[in-house]
């Protein structure tokens, strides 16, 4: 479906609008598709197949849940240590009222 949208020169989010032809941009895209860079090759040939592997997906999910659990535990261990007098400037008449 997305390939048909791109071929029809329709925009990403507002697919009811079309994009004007740009020969320079089209040539650059075809050159890139014919000779992709090192990062693109790595993502397509190595990282992509690795990350969509079922075992890797399970491992990533388990590690993410571990980080979430550690964050929740850390948040429950926080202590609120504030005093109203900490927010009153020194020498203020309000400070003497609290001291009574």
N, C-alpha and C positions, 0 to 999 in steps of 0.2 A: 504494500500500500504506500509506504514512504517513497519507494523508488518511483512509483507512478506519479506521486506528487512532485518530486524533484524534476522528473522528466517533463512534466507539464508546466514547470517554472512557477510553482505556487510557493508562497511563503510558509514558514514553519508553523507559527501559531495562528496566523490569520490566513488559512488556506484558501479563502475566497478571493484573495488578492494575488495577482500575478506579478512577477518581477521582469523588468525589461531585459532584453538580451544584451550581454556585455561580452564581446568577442575576446577581449584581453583576459577577462576573468575565466572564460570558458577554456581558453588555451592554457592558462596557468593550471587549471584543475586537471586537464587532460595530461599535461606534462607531469604533474604530481602523481596521478594515478598510474602513469607508465613507469615512473621511476620514484617510488616512495623513499623517504629518508630512513635512517637507521632506527629511529624511535618507532616509526610506523611499522617497520618490519618486525621489530622486537615485540611490539604489542600484538600484532596479528599472528606471528608464528610461535612465540614463546609464552608471553604473559597471558594472553587471551585464553588459549586452551588450558593453561595451568589454573587460572582463577575460576573457570567454569567447571572444573573437575568436581565431582560430588563430594569426595573426601575433603578437598580443600574448602568447599563451601561449609561443610560441617565444622571444620576446624576454625574457620573465621567466625562462624556463629558462636561457637563455644567461647572463644577468646573475647568476643564482643560482650557476651553475657557476663563473663568474668569481670571485665572492666566496669560494666554496669553495676554488678553486685558490689565491687570494691568502692565505687562512687557512692552508692546508697549507704553502705556501711560507714564510710567516712563522713557523710552528711549527717548521719544520726549521732556521731560522736562529737559534733561541734557543740560548744557551750557558748551561751550568750552571756558575756560579762560586761555589761554597761551599767553605768550609774548616772542618774540625772545630773549630778553635780559635775560630771565630766564635761557637760555641754554648756555650763554656766561660766562666763569669763571671770577671772580673778578680780577681786575688788568690787564685784557687783553687789547691790543691796539684796539681791535674791539669795546669794550664797549665805549671808548672815541669817536669813529667814530659815533656810534648810538646816543650819547648824544648831538651831534651838531645839 
